[in-house]
Structures are given as structure tokens and as C-alpha cells.
Amino acid sequence: MAELKDRLRADLSTAIKSRSTVTVATLRMALAAITTEEVSGSSARELSDEEVLAVLAREAKKRREAAEVFAAAGRDELATRERAEGEVLARYLPQQLSDDELMTLVSEVIDDVAEQLGKRPNLGQLGWVMKAAKAKAAGRAEGQRLAAAVMAALRT
């Protein structure tokens, strides 16, 4: 069922054999986060690949934010480690949309919502547009970046 989780486990075995410490630590952390997510709630369950991707995206975002904080504090060795872990996680995430692709996606979503509403949406319908945009982006654009693009498009 969760092919991505199996791939993570297989890659962990390979990394252990090749003694790649950063990859081993990152994949162990990712698998631990997935397991934590699986056992949270009222009953244990196995995550789908989409849910595993969401956990990996969340962990990658944590690495980016930590790297920024460490770099700002002058802790370059820690920032470098966080960036390296983020690069390992990025191998498993879908390719991010370019700025042009993102603006095209947002424009299409706004047109779709306008068709449903019978008029062009404004900032008051931001929630509707964001919901549709998140579904259409399917993890290929970070939420903050997507929200900025949607708000900019709605203001014009």
C-alpha cells in the first residue's frame, strides 16, 4: 500500500551499508515521523503515499526553517547539516512548480472559482480559492508561496 514508505526503508538499508551518516539520520528521522503519525489518534493505521508525502514535506519545511535560524545565529555548521537533511528529503518530494507554472495554476483556479460563483472572486473568497489551489497544486507548491500567489492574483 505505502510504496513510498517501503522505498524509504530500502534507501535506509542502502545508506547504512554505504555509511552515509546524513542520509541514515535523515531517513531514520523521516520514518520515525511517519510512524508517529501512524499511531497518533484513536487507532493505529498505515499512511497512504499522499499522507507520507505530507509528513515528508512537513519535515523538509522544518529543516529549511531551522537552517535559516541557524544561519542567522551564525551557526553555519548546523545550518549546513539542516540543509543537507533537507536535500535528502527533497529526493522524495514532487518537483516544485516554477513561478510561471504557479501563476498559471492560480489563474486557472481563479477562473474555475469565478465560474462557480458567477463572478470573479475577491479577497473575501480567499478560502475557496486557496482550497481549490491546494488541491490542484497537490504538494508541488509550499502553502505560504501558494497563498502569496493567490492573494497577489486576487488583488489585481
Secondary structure, DSSP 8 states (H G I E B T S, - for coil): --HHHHHHHHHHHHHHHHT-HHHHHHHHHHHHHHHHHHH-SSS-----HHHHHHHHHHHHHHHHHHHHHHHHTT-HHHHHHHHHHHHHHHTTS-----HHHHHHHHHHHHHHHHHHHTS---GGGHHHHHHHHHHHHTTSS-HHHHHHHHHHHHH-
